[in-house]
Amino acid sequence: MVLPLHDDAPLKYVRTPIVNWSLIAINIVVFLAVWGEYFGDPLTVTRGFGLIPAVLFGKAELARWIVTPGPEWTLLTSLFFHSGLGHLAGNMVFLYVFGDNVEDAMGSFRYLLFYLLCGVSAGLLFAMGAPFLITPLVGASGAISGVCAAFLLLYPRSSIFGLVAGVFPIHAPAFLFVGTWILFQLFNAFTDEQGHVGWWAHVGGIVAGLLLTPLFKRRSVRWFGPAPFKGPWEQ
């Protein structure tokens, strides 16, 4: 597992990535509210606002006493719920590192729309692959996968500093760091049939990110920037 900590891609257009910071804040507040039991049993709340494929496609129904915004809306609400602290932390670190640059390349409003569309696309692909599943899918991973795909297209030559297995430091070009992460998602989607991670949601987000980035980026933002990777031995 690789965990990014920092990148050297500069912000050019947006001084304060307000949308990216807001998304992180909303995810944290929702997590604290849900698992602090401000709205009742966390698992029940998650079941009402998480994406349940069987409910989305009308093959199952929630109990009437479970509060839900409606099956279609859970494609959005599920993006802001997380199953645990580790799940939240990992997603927010990825969003913090890569999201500000993607917001800079797209503009704040278009970035928000891009993020949500990637998340919805991720949920749809996951649900279509398991239409009878009654376990809720939650987490921002699908949307963040789209953000990672956009970063790969826009800043592949930037440097990423991070950790491997949570311990070993790594300094690598983004095309290698993010590219390896994407290959890992694809590998697990095809091989981890019994896992508890929505790998196909990640794949859906990646595909959406690759397809939507050309439509959402600023015209002035170049592809495959910004500067060649320099190894730790270079000045």
N, C-alpha and C positions, 0 to 999 in steps of 0.2 A: 504494500500500500504506500502511495506517495502522498505527501501533504505539502502543498505550497505555502510558503510563508511571506514571500515578497517577490515582486517583479520590478524590472527597471524601465518599463515602458512609461514614458512621461505623459502627463495630461496636457493637452494642447488647447482644447476648447472649453471644457467645463472645469472651473476652479474648484467647485465643491460638488462632488457626485451625490447630490441630495437624494435622488431616487434610490440609488444603491444603498446608501446609509439608511434610508427609510425602510427599505425592504428588510434589511438586517434587524432593525429595531422592532418592526412589526412581528417578525418571526420570534424574536426573543420574548416580547410582551405576551404573545399568544401562548408560547410554551409555559411561561411562568403562571399565567392565569389558569391554563388548563390543568397543569400538574400541581398547582397550588390549590386545586379543587374549588376555585371560585364559582364554577358553574356546575358543580356536582361531580359525579364519578368520572375521572379522566377517560376511562375506556369507553364509557357510554357517549361522552361528548365527541370523542374521536370517531366513534362509529357513525355518529350523525353527520359529521362534517368531512369525514374521509371519503375517498372514492371507492365505492363498492361496485365492481363490474356488474354483478348480477342484479343489483338494484338499478343501476344506470340503464340497463337494457330491459328492465321490466320483468326479469325472471325471478325476482324475489322482492320482498317488501320489508321495510323496517317496522319494528313495533311502533304503534301509534304514539306511545309516550316518549319516544326518542325525538329530540329536537333536531331538525335538519333544514337547511335552506332549500332542499329539493335536489333530486339526483343530478340534474344538469349543472347546477351551481357548484356541486362538490368537485367538479373538474378544476375550479378555481380555489375553493376554500381548502381543499386538501393540500395545496401548496404551502400553506402556512401552519400546518400541524406536524409535529414530530413525535416519534415514538419514545425518545429518550434523550438525555443530555448529550451523549456521544453522537447520536444522529444529528442533533441540532448543531453541535460545535463543528463537526466535520463539514457540514453544508455551508455554514456561515463563514468559515475560513476560506473555502473556495470562492464564495461570493464576494468576500472582502478583497481578495487578491485580484480576481479577474474582472469583477463587475464594474469597477470604476473606469477601467480603460474602455470597456465596451460601451458604457454610457457616454464617455467622452467622444467615441467614434460615431455614435448615433444621435446624440442629443437626448436630453432627459425624458421627454414624453415618448419619443419613439423607442427608447430603451425599455421603458415600462411596458409598452405594448408588446415589444419583442419578447420580453421576459415572460409575460403572461401567455402569449401564444405558444411559446416553446413548452411551457408547463402544461397547457391544455393538450397540445399535440402528444406530449409524453404520456399523459393519462389515457388518452384515447387509444394509442397503440397498445399500451399495457392491457386495457380493458378488452380490446378486440381479440387479444391473444389468450385471454382467460375470461370469457363472458359469463361463466357460471360461478366465478370466485365470489365468496361471501366475506372474505377478509378485507378490511379497508386498506387502501393504499394511501399513505401520507408522506409528506416531505417535499422539500424544494428541489430535490435532486434532479428531476426532469428538467425544470426550468434552468437550473444551474448548468446542466449538461449542455443546453443550448448556448449559454453564455461562454462555456469553455470552447465550444466549437467555433463561435464567433471570434474569440481571442486567438485561436489557432489560425484562422484565416487572415486576421488583421495584424497580429504581432508575433509571427512565428520566429522571428530572429531576435526577439528580446530575451533577456536572461531571467531564469526562474531560480529562486533560492528556496529550498525546502528540505523536507526530511523523508527518508525512506524507512518504512517500518516504524515510524515515529521516533527514531533514534539517530540514524546515520544522516549527516548533512549531505546535500547534493546541490550542485550548481550546474545548470544545464540550459541549453537553448529551449525556448518554448515549444518548438516543433517536436523536440524529443520528449520533453516532460509531458506536455498535454497530449501529444500523439500516442505515447505509451499508455497514458491513462485511458484514452478512448479505445485503444485496442483491448485493454483489460475489460472494459465494459462490454465490448462485443464478444469477447471470449466467454465471459461469464453468462451472457445472455443465451448462448448456444449450449453451454455445458452444465450450468448450475440449475437443474430442473427442480430441485427440492429446497432451494435456498429461500431465505426470508427477505431478500433484497429484490426490489422491482427493477431488475436489470433491463427489461424491455422498455420500461419508462425512460431509463437513461438513454437507450438507443433512440427512442422517439424524440427526445429532446435534442440529441446530437444531430439527427437528420433535419429536424426543424431549424436548428441553428444554422446549419450549412446552407439550407435553402432560403432562409429569410434574411440572412446577413446582407446579401447584395441589395435587397429591397429597402433595408433600414439604415444602412451606413450613410454618412455624409458623402457627397460626391467628391469632396476635397480630400477625403481620407484614402490614402493609397493602400493597395493590397500588399500583404506580405512585408510589413515594415516592423519596427521603424529603423533599426540599425543592426548590422551584423553582430552575431554573438561573439563575445570575447571571453576566452578561457581565463581561469584564475591566475595563470602565469603571465598574462598580458597586462599592460598599463593603458 
